[in-house]
Amino acid sequence: MIKKKRHNSIMEVLIKQGSVSVNELAEQLNVSTVTIRKDLNELEQANRLYRSHGKAIHLNPFTINRSVNEKEKLSPEQKDAIGREAAKLIDRDDSIIIASGTTVHALARNIKPIHRLTVVTASLQVSVILSQDEGNDIIQLGGNVRHSSLSVVGQYSKTLLENCSFSKLFIGVDGIDFNYGFTTTDMREAELNQQMMRASQKVIVLADSSKFGKRGFAKIGDIEDIDMIITDSGVSPDVINQITDRGINLIIAK
């Protein structure tokens, strides 16, 4: 098989499966593993795939730290649908934590408080959005401001959470990798998110379908730490199976 045809065959497999091992490709294409590794190196240099631990992945799984203004432009309809579904989970006189990220901004825009809602948040924009309704009691966490996300991080925020208890944490992420966990691009944010998890009875992850198979720099927690995931209808059947097989509640926003 000529190289160009092998490359096309490799990409076809990746489009269908998402990832594939070197040994599987060598067996399917009837060539040596050395040949496959050379092919994968060339395809990676052409930015057509990403190599990791003896396998190829269709897209680079590592996310970058984009500004909040740039993120707001990504999948806005999907995020709004996720936000609407997440808002339905808020109960009368509830006490919740909202972390940071553009998906939780969509949640904030969809919240209609039932009587009094207490919200603790790291996001400056969430506080601004929710402050427009007098039915919301808002506690803005303090600390160092992350300019890229317009949210706060640091010890001041973590200290406030140590003596509080909340029914739910709504958290946005930069990546969900079923082998590694769920992640963000900032170590300080990951540490604050971990403190939020300890203060909450239920962890609800809001993630559009593009976040699956991606990995940020800083790990927030293991997949098993998640109680519920809300995503959009672009999620693949394989991802759905992986979520439900782990006993995690799943809501797919239409």
C-alpha positions in Angstrom: 0.0 0.0 0.0 1.4 3.4 -1.0 2.0 6.0 1.7 -0.7 8.4 0.6 -3.3 5.6 0.7 -2.1 4.5 4.1 -2.5 8.0 5.4 -6.0 8.3 4.1 -6.9 4.9 5.6 -5.5 5.9 9.0 -7.5 9.1 9.0 -10.7 7.2 8.0 -10.2 4.9 11.0 -9.6 7.9 13.3 -12.7 9.7 12.1 -14.8 6.6 12.8 -13.2 5.6 16.1 -11.6 8.8 17.6 -8.4 6.9 18.5 -6.5 3.7 17.5 -3.4 2.0 18.6 -0.2 1.5 16.5 -0.6 -2.3 16.7 -4.2 -2.1 15.5 -3.2 0.0 12.5 -0.3 -2.2 11.6 -2.6 -5.3 11.6 -5.3 -3.6 9.6 -3.0 -2.2 7.0 -0.7 -5.2 6.9 2.5 -3.2 7.5 5.1 -3.1 10.3 4.6 -1.0 13.4 7.8 1.0 12.4 6.0 2.0 9.2 2.9 3.0 11.1 4.9 5.1 13.5 6.6 7.0 10.6 3.1 7.6 9.1 1.8 8.9 12.4 4.8 11.2 12.8 4.1 12.7 9.4 0.4 13.1 10.0 1.0 14.7 13.4 3.5 17.2 11.8 0.7 18.1 9.4 -1.6 18.7 12.3 -4.0 16.0 11.2 -3.8 13.9 14.4 -2.2 13.7 17.9 0.1 10.9 19.1 -0.1 9.6 22.7 1.3 6.4 24.4 1.3 4.1 21.4 -1.8 5.3 19.8 -3.2 8.1 17.5 -6.0 10.5 18.4 -8.0 12.3 15.8 -7.6 15.8 17.4 -5.1 17.2 19.8 -6.6 16.5 23.3 -4.8 19.4 25.0 -6.8 22.6 25.4 -5.3 26.1 25.5 -6.1 29.0 27.8 -8.3 31.2 25.7 -9.8 34.5 26.8 -13.4 34.6 28.0 -14.4 36.8 25.1 -13.0 34.3 22.6 -14.7 31.4 24.5 -18.1 33.2 24.4 -18.0 32.9 20.6 -17.6 29.1 20.7 -20.8 26.9 20.6 -23.1 29.7 21.9 -26.3 27.8 21.1 -25.1 24.6 22.7 -24.0 26.5 25.8 -27.4 28.3 26.1 -29.2 24.9 25.8 -27.0 23.4 28.5 -27.6 26.5 30.7 -31.4 26.2 30.4 -31.3 22.5 31.5 -29.0 23.3 34.4 -31.2 26.0 35.6 -34.1 23.6 35.9 -32.2 21.7 38.7 -32.3 24.7 41.1 -34.8 24.2 43.9 -36.8 26.7 46.0 -34.6 28.6 48.5 -31.5 26.7 47.2 -27.9 27.4 48.0 -25.5 26.7 45.2 -21.9 27.3 44.0 -21.3 28.5 40.4 -17.7 28.2 39.3 -16.3 30.0 36.3 -16.4 29.7 32.5 -18.7 30.7 29.6 -21.0 27.7 30.0 -21.9 28.8 33.6 -22.5 32.3 32.2 -25.3 30.7 30.1 -26.6 29.0 33.3 -26.7 32.4 35.1 -28.6 34.0 32.3 -31.3 31.3 32.5 -31.7 31.3 36.3 -35.2 32.4 37.6 -35.0 32.2 41.4 -37.8 30.5 43.3 -38.2 32.7 46.3 -34.6 33.3 47.6 -31.6 31.8 45.9 -28.1 31.9 47.6 -25.2 31.8 45.1 -21.5 31.7 45.8 -19.5 32.2 42.7 -15.9 32.8 41.5 -17.1 34.4 38.3 -17.3 38.2 38.1 -19.7 37.9 35.2 -22.0 35.5 36.9 -22.3 38.0 39.8 -23.1 40.8 37.4 -25.8 38.7 35.6 -27.5 37.5 38.8 -27.4 40.9 40.5 -30.1 42.1 38.2 -32.6 40.0 40.1 -33.3 40.9 43.7 -34.3 37.3 44.4 -30.7 36.3 44.3 -28.4 36.6 47.3 -24.9 36.7 45.8 -21.6 36.1 47.6 -18.7 37.0 45.3 -15.5 35.1 46.2 -12.4 37.2 46.6 -8.8 36.8 45.6 -6.7 37.3 42.6 -8.5 38.0 39.3 -7.7 35.8 36.3 -7.9 38.2 33.4 -8.5 35.4 30.8 -11.6 34.1 32.6 -12.7 37.1 34.6 -12.9 35.0 37.7 -11.1 34.9 41.1 -8.6 32.3 42.5 -6.5 32.0 45.6 -6.5 31.3 49.3 -9.1 33.9 50.2 -11.7 32.1 48.0 -10.8 28.7 49.4 -11.0 29.9 53.1 -14.5 31.2 52.7 -15.7 27.9 51.4 -14.2 25.8 54.2 -17.1 26.5 56.6 -20.0 26.4 54.1 -22.2 23.7 52.7 -24.2 23.8 49.4 -26.6 21.6 47.6 -25.0 21.8 44.2 -21.9 22.9 42.4 -22.2 23.9 38.8 -18.8 23.8 37.1 -17.5 24.3 33.6 -14.4 22.5 32.4 -11.9 22.8 29.6 -11.7 19.0 29.1 -13.1 15.6 30.0 -10.9 12.6 29.5 -12.4 9.3 30.7 -8.9 7.9 31.6 -7.5 11.1 33.2 -10.4 13.0 34.6 -11.9 16.5 34.2 -9.5 19.5 33.8 -9.0 23.2 33.5 -6.1 25.2 32.1 -5.1 26.9 35.4 -3.7 25.1 38.5 -5.1 27.8 40.9 -8.6 27.4 39.4 -8.3 23.6 39.7 -7.5 23.9 43.4 -10.4 26.3 44.0 -12.7 23.9 42.1 -11.6 21.1 44.4 -12.5 23.1 47.4 -15.9 23.8 45.9 -16.5 20.1 45.4 -15.7 19.4 49.0 -18.3 22.1 50.0 -21.1 20.7 47.8 -23.4 17.7 48.0 -23.6 17.2 44.3 -21.1 18.0 41.5 -22.7 19.0 38.2 -20.4 19.4 35.2 -21.6 21.6 32.3 -19.7 20.8 29.1 -20.5 21.1 25.5 -19.7 18.1 23.3 -16.4 19.5 22.1 -14.9 19.1 25.6 -14.9 15.3 25.5 -11.6 13.7 24.7 -9.8 16.9 25.6 -7.3 17.5 28.5 -6.4 20.8 30.2 -3.2 21.4 32.1 -4.6 21.1 35.6 -6.7 18.2 36.9 -9.8 19.0 38.9 -10.9 15.5 39.7 -11.6 12.0 38.6 -14.6 11.1 36.5 -16.0 9.2 39.5 -16.2 12.5 41.4 -18.9 13.8 39.0 -22.6 13.2 39.9 -24.1 14.6 36.7 -23.0 15.9 33.3 -25.1 18.2 31.1 -24.0 18.4 27.5 -25.5 19.0 24.1 -26.9 16.8 21.4 -23.6 16.7 19.5 -22.2 14.2 22.0 -21.2 10.8 20.4 -22.8 7.5 21.3 -19.4 6.3 22.6 -19.2 9.2 25.1 -22.8 8.6 26.2 -22.0 4.9 26.9 -18.8 5.8 28.8 -20.8 8.3 31.0 -23.7 6.0 31.7 -21.5 2.9 32.3 -19.8 4.9 35.1 -23.2 5.5 36.8 -23.1 9.3 36.1 -26.4 11.0 35.5 -26.5 12.4 32.0 -28.7 15.2 30.6 -28.5 16.0 26.8 -29.8 19.5 26.1 -31.8 19.8 22.9 
